[in-house]
Every structure is written in C-alpha cells, then in structure tokens.
Amino acid sequence: LNMALRADKHSDYALATSPRIALVWQPSSRLSLKAIVGQSYRVPNVYERYYNDGGISQKGNPDLKPEFIRTTELAADYLFAAKGRVGISLYRNSIRDLIDIVTDSSGMAQYQNISRANAHGVELSAENTWENDVSLRGSIAWQRSKQSDGLTLVDSPRWTGKLVFGLPITHGWRASGEFIGISSRRGDNGPVPGYGVINLALNSPISRGYGELRLSIDNLTNRRYADPASTSLIQRSIVQDGRQINLRWTLSF
C-alpha cells in the first residue's frame, strides 16, 4: 500500500491538496495487479488569465479558477520469457472546472472553466526483447472523453496506437523504427481525419573520442496529415511536416 498527500498554496488561490493511494498485489513473481486512486490540480497560467488582443478576437479572464482531476485506474502486468511483458490498464478521469477556450456570445474567444468533463478508456501493451537483442513493443488504446454537455473534447482521438522495433545491424550499429497511428479528432473549427506515420532511425555505436551518429527519417512515406487548429485561427487544421531527414552527431567531453 502506497499513500501520499501533497499540499500547495498559490498566492491567488486557496490551499489545494492532492492525495494518492495505490494498492499493489503480486500473487506470483510474474503477475502484478494495481489499483490506483488520485487527485491533482493545475492553476491557470498568465496567458489563460490575462491575454487579450485589444478586443479583436480574444479577451482575458482574471477570475479563471484552477482545474482539478480525479483518477481511478486498474492495471495488470504479466512477465513472460526472460524480458517480455504484457499489460492492460482501465481508467476513468473526472475533471471539474476544466480550463478550455470557448467563444462567447459576442464572438470573442476566452478561457473559461467548463463545469465538468469525464474520460474513460482501456490500453493494451506488450513488449519483448529476444536473445539476439531484437526488441519489439507496442500498445493500442481506446478512450472516450466528453464534456458535461455531451460534446467530445477537442483534439481527443478515440483510438491511438504505436509499434516500435529495434534490431542490431553489424559492428554495434542498430536500426529502429516506429509506427504511430491516431484516429480522427474533433477540432474547434471542424473534424480532422486520422493518420499513420512511420519513422526510421540508424544509430552508430558510442565510440570514445568520436561520439555517436544518428540518421533518422521522420514521416518516411511523406504522409500528409494535420492537427486541429485553435479557435484563434480560421484554418480547420494545421498541416504537419512531411518527410524529414536528420543527421545528428553527439560528442561527449
């Protein structure tokens, strides 16, 4: 049983406490079960409270309050082979006074406290490293996040997934890569489609006096994808970078 309590006092807000309790049980040397409950908070930053552009599109909100989140999680991990693991996690988050930017009746954007938002989901993950130093790990997660009015939270994908591999090449060189997938999301200015991106990298061994070289190719297939834009912009989404080739040399003294 792990228990913790944190107390914070901000000059503009009342004392806030953040408790956390975790119960961990290992019925065998390979299986671990966890139950976790906790609460935390975040005070609004200066931009969210005070920024305004002279009445053109956004105004401040000095009365903005901190947001609080209460989390509940059940998790299980099972170890297999020498360096293998599979896991599952179920969670629920309840947020009150969520800080989000909205458009008021006058058409001005302003950060306000939304009364409540809830999120729940499940994540499956697995990883393994074999004797030849080949490694593979991946995860897939499903979640649903909604405001008190029933609307899905902005930039909140229903599905996310990742697959990562690593393998030795020769003379200490190592190749690695990852696939990242995200489903469609709701944006302030309209829906944004999902995407999948592949990244690859090649690393040299670390050599004394010569350091380490890393060659990476991000967005290998030059996939065109975008992220949701904020209410302060007229675009529905912001297009992200296409294929990038990077060479990095790291030298330690």
Order of alpha helices (4+ residues) and beta strands (2+ residues): beta-beta-beta-alpha-beta-beta-beta-beta-beta-beta-beta-beta-beta-beta-beta
